[in-house]
Amino acid sequence: MTIISDDPTWWPIISFCHLYNYFLAACSTVVVYDWALTFGQEFELILVGKVLYQNQIE
């Protein structure tokens, strides 16, 4: 059974948890957005660069 407390002493802690969760969601969104924007460059530098390097060796 769930216990519901209406004690005002918990309000600052709950507010901090809400703020922390919003901050965490915003940071995660920025990281995923940055990864999505730079994925093409990473693909070109790492995978295509390896293929070109392999062709130069042969």
C-alpha positions as CSV (number, residue, x, y, z in Angstrom):
1,M,0.0,0.0,0.0
2,T,1.3,3.4,-0.9
3,I,1.9,5.9,1.9
4,I,1.1,9.5,1.0
5,S,2.7,12.2,3.1
6,D,1.5,15.8,3.0
7,D,4.4,16.9,5.3
8,P,5.7,20.4,4.1
9,T,9.2,19.5,5.2
10,W,9.6,17.2,2.2
11,W,8.7,20.0,-0.3
12,P,12.3,21.4,-0.8
13,I,13.6,17.9,-1.4
14,I,10.8,17.1,-3.9
15,S,11.5,20.4,-5.7
16,F,15.2,19.6,-5.9
17,C,14.4,16.2,-7.3
18,H,12.1,17.7,-10.0
19,L,14.8,20.3,-10.9
20,Y,17.5,17.6,-11.1
21,N,15.3,15.4,-13.3
22,Y,14.6,18.3,-15.7
23,F,18.4,19.1,-15.8
24,L,19.2,15.5,-16.5
25,A,16.7,15.3,-19.3
26,A,18.0,18.5,-20.8
27,C,21.6,17.3,-20.7
28,S,20.7,14.0,-22.2
29,T,18.8,15.7,-25.0
30,V,21.8,17.9,-25.8
31,V,24.2,15.0,-25.9
32,V,21.9,13.0,-28.2
33,Y,21.4,16.0,-30.4
34,D,25.1,16.7,-30.6
35,W,25.8,13.0,-31.5
36,A,23.1,13.1,-34.2
37,L,24.6,16.2,-35.7
38,T,28.2,14.9,-35.8
39,F,27.5,11.3,-36.7
40,G,28.1,11.9,-40.4
41,Q,31.5,13.4,-39.7
42,E,32.5,10.5,-37.3
43,F,31.4,8.0,-40.0
44,E,33.5,9.7,-42.6
45,L,36.6,10.2,-40.4
46,I,36.6,6.7,-38.9
47,L,35.1,4.2,-41.3
48,V,35.8,5.8,-44.6
49,G,39.3,6.8,-43.4
50,K,40.0,3.2,-42.6
51,V,38.9,2.0,-46.0
52,L,41.0,4.6,-47.8
53,Y,44.0,3.8,-45.6
54,Q,43.5,0.1,-46.4
55,N,43.4,0.8,-50.1
56,Q,46.7,2.8,-49.9
57,I,48.5,0.0,-48.1
58,E,47.5,-2.6,-50.8
